[in-house]
Amino acid sequence: MAELVPFIVRQDDRSIAILYINNDFGKDQAEVFRDAYERSGGKVVFSEGYDPKSADFRSSLVKIKELSPDAVFLPGYAEVGRILTQARELGTKAEFYSSFPFENTDILETAGNAAEGVVYPHFFDAQSDVGAMKDYQQKYTAKYGHPSEGFAAEAYNGMLVIIAAMKKVGFSAEAIKEELYRVSGFPGLFGEVSFDEKGDIAIPMLLKTVRDGEFVVLGESGG
């Protein structure tokens, strides 16, 4: 989520509220974002988690509206569509930012125009010029009749890395795990893939937004 911070700061969105799904994912996203944002000089004026089974977020959204932050960060899943709808119904004027699971067509169906302009980081660009991605999209479209979405591409990218490791060390789970720690600069679908000492993957990230009901890379055709 740290990828978002420089962009948000450039928008002069200095005060921000965080409304996150109250599970391990949401807590981690909120904490990482908060730390990076405050280090940048921004101010977090509100941070609260919500029950994953919630459908009504108005009590938290009313608090946020009263604080009048410049922006709101929403790390969550499909329920973010309902949060956006309720926030706009309450008249919230803040900019909205989210996390990579935001790229979900269910959110667009739920939120409609309320999703327009939300900015979020993601690894997937369907129109990428990376040769491996272009080849993958051509083959995927030929087989299924439509381009791939991000999670299918991510799964395929993961399999490419694992297969390359297996070709080097065989089929031992332990040997494959150790080989994955050594992966650096692997030519994957999204660009070069590496793993850090904790086993976390590092791939190039993009900032994306919703424009005219479509997920697009920020900066494309007028953005």
C-alpha positions in Angstrom: 0.0 0.0 0.0 3.0 2.3 0.3 2.8 2.7 -3.5 -0.3 4.9 -3.0 1.3 7.3 -0.6 3.4 9.5 -3.0 0.4 9.8 -5.3 -1.9 10.8 -2.5 0.5 13.4 -1.1 0.9 14.9 -4.6 -2.9 15.5 -4.7 -2.6 17.6 -1.5 -4.7 15.0 0.3 -2.9 15.6 3.6 -5.6 14.3 6.1 -7.0 10.8 5.6 -9.4 8.4 7.2 -8.9 4.6 7.1 -11.9 2.2 7.1 -10.7 -1.3 6.9 -12.1 -4.8 7.0 -11.4 -6.3 10.4 -9.3 -9.3 9.5 -5.6 -10.0 9.1 -5.6 -8.6 5.6 -7.4 -5.4 6.5 -5.4 -4.8 9.6 -2.1 -5.3 7.8 -3.1 -3.0 5.0 -4.2 -0.3 7.4 -1.0 -0.5 9.5 1.4 -0.5 6.5 -0.5 2.4 4.9 -0.7 4.4 8.1 3.0 4.1 8.9 4.0 5.1 5.3 1.5 8.0 5.2 2.5 9.5 8.5 6.2 9.2 7.6 5.3 11.3 4.5 3.9 14.0 6.7 0.3 13.2 6.2 -2.2 13.0 9.1 -4.5 10.0 9.8 -7.6 11.5 11.5 -9.6 8.2 11.8 -8.9 4.5 11.7 -11.5 1.9 12.3 -12.2 -1.7 11.4 -15.6 -3.2 10.4 -17.0 -6.7 10.8 -16.5 -8.7 7.5 -20.2 -9.6 7.6 -21.3 -6.0 7.8 -23.7 -4.5 5.2 -24.3 -1.1 6.8 -21.3 1.1 7.3 -23.1 4.4 7.9 -22.1 4.8 11.6 -18.4 4.8 10.6 -19.1 6.9 7.5 -20.9 9.6 9.5 -17.9 9.9 11.8 -15.7 10.2 8.8 -17.9 12.9 7.2 -17.9 14.9 10.4 -14.0 14.9 10.4 -13.9 16.1 6.8 -10.7 14.4 5.8 -9.2 15.0 2.3 -9.3 11.3 1.5 -10.4 7.9 2.7 -8.5 4.7 2.3 -10.6 1.5 2.1 -8.7 -1.8 2.2 -11.4 -4.5 1.8 -13.1 -6.8 -0.6 -16.4 -6.6 -2.5 -18.1 -4.8 0.3 -16.2 -1.7 -0.6 -18.8 -1.2 -3.3 -21.5 -0.8 -0.7 -19.2 1.5 1.4 -18.7 3.8 -1.6 -22.4 3.9 -2.3 -23.3 4.7 1.3 -20.6 7.3 1.6 -21.8 9.2 -1.5 -25.4 8.9 -0.3 -24.3 10.7 2.9 -22.6 13.4 0.9 -19.0 12.5 1.6 -16.8 14.7 -0.7 -13.4 13.1 0.1 -11.2 11.3 -2.5 -11.3 7.5 -2.2 -8.4 5.1 -2.4 -8.4 1.3 -2.0 -6.3 -1.8 -2.2 -5.7 -4.4 -5.0 -8.8 -6.5 -4.3 -10.8 -3.4 -5.5 -10.3 -4.6 -9.0 -13.5 -6.7 -8.8 -16.5 -6.3 -11.2 -18.9 -6.9 -8.3 -17.8 -3.6 -6.9 -18.5 -1.8 -10.1 -22.0 -3.3 -10.3 -22.7 -2.4 -6.7 -21.2 1.1 -6.6 -21.9 2.3 -10.1 -20.8 6.0 -10.4 -19.7 6.0 -6.8 -16.7 3.9 -7.9 -15.5 6.5 -10.5 -12.1 7.9 -9.7 -11.2 5.5 -6.9 -7.4 5.0 -7.1 -5.7 1.7 -6.1 -2.4 -0.2 -6.7 -2.4 -3.3 -8.8 0.0 -5.5 -10.7 -2.2 -6.2 -13.8 -2.4 -4.3 -17.0 -4.4 -6.1 -19.7 -2.8 -3.9 -22.4 0.8 -4.4 -21.1 3.6 -4.2 -23.6 5.6 -6.9 -21.7 6.2 -9.6 -24.3 5.3 -12.5 -22.0 1.9 -10.8 -21.1 1.0 -10.1 -24.7 1.7 -13.7 -25.7 -0.3 -14.9 -22.7 -3.3 -12.7 -23.5 -3.3 -13.9 -27.2 -3.3 -17.5 -26.1 -5.9 -17.0 -23.4 -8.2 -15.1 -25.7 -7.9 -17.7 -28.4 -8.9 -20.4 -25.9 -11.6 -18.7 -23.9 -12.9 -16.0 -26.2 -12.0 -13.0 -24.0 -8.9 -11.5 -22.4 -7.7 -12.7 -19.1 -8.4 -10.8 -15.8 -5.7 -10.2 -13.2 -6.1 -13.1 -10.9 -5.9 -15.7 -13.7 -2.8 -14.0 -14.9 -1.3 -14.0 -11.4 -1.9 -17.7 -11.0 -0.3 -18.4 -14.4 2.6 -16.2 -13.5 3.1 -18.1 -10.2 3.1 -21.4 -12.1 5.8 -20.1 -14.4 8.0 -19.3 -11.5 7.3 -22.7 -9.8 7.9 -24.7 -13.0 11.2 -22.8 -13.6 12.3 -23.8 -10.0 11.3 -27.4 -10.5 13.3 -27.6 -13.7 16.4 -26.6 -11.6 15.9 -28.6 -8.5 13.3 -31.4 -9.2 10.1 -32.2 -7.3 11.2 -32.0 -3.6 8.9 -29.4 -1.8 11.8 -28.3 0.4 14.2 -27.9 -2.5 11.5 -25.9 -4.5 10.9 -23.6 -1.5 14.6 -22.9 -1.1 14.9 -22.2 -4.9 12.1 -19.8 -4.8 13.9 -17.7 -2.1 16.7 -17.4 -4.7 14.5 -16.2 -7.5 15.6 -12.7 -8.7 14.8 -11.0 -11.9 12.7 -13.8 -13.3 11.0 -12.7 -16.6 7.3 -13.1 -15.6 4.1 -11.8 -17.1 4.2 -8.5 -15.2 8.0 -7.9 -15.6 10.8 -9.1 -13.4 9.8 -11.2 -10.4 11.9 -11.6 -7.3 11.3 -12.9 -3.7 12.7 -11.2 -0.6 14.2 -12.9 2.5 10.7 -13.4 3.9 9.4 -15.1 0.8 7.3 -12.2 -0.2 7.1 -11.6 -3.9 8.2 -8.3 -5.5 6.7 -7.4 -8.9 6.2 -4.1 -10.6 3.1 -2.3 -9.4 0.8 0.2 -11.2 -1.7 2.8 -10.0 -5.1 2.2 -11.5 -8.5 3.9 -11.3 -12.1 3.5 -12.5 -13.0 5.5 -15.6 -16.4 5.3 -17.3 -17.1 2.0 -15.5 -13.8 0.4 -16.5 -10.6 -0.4 -14.6 -7.7 1.4 -16.3 -4.1 2.3 -15.6 -4.0 5.8 -14.2 -2.8 8.3 -16.8 -4.2 6.4 -19.8 -6.3 8.5 -22.2 -6.8 11.6 -20.2 -6.3 10.3 -16.7 
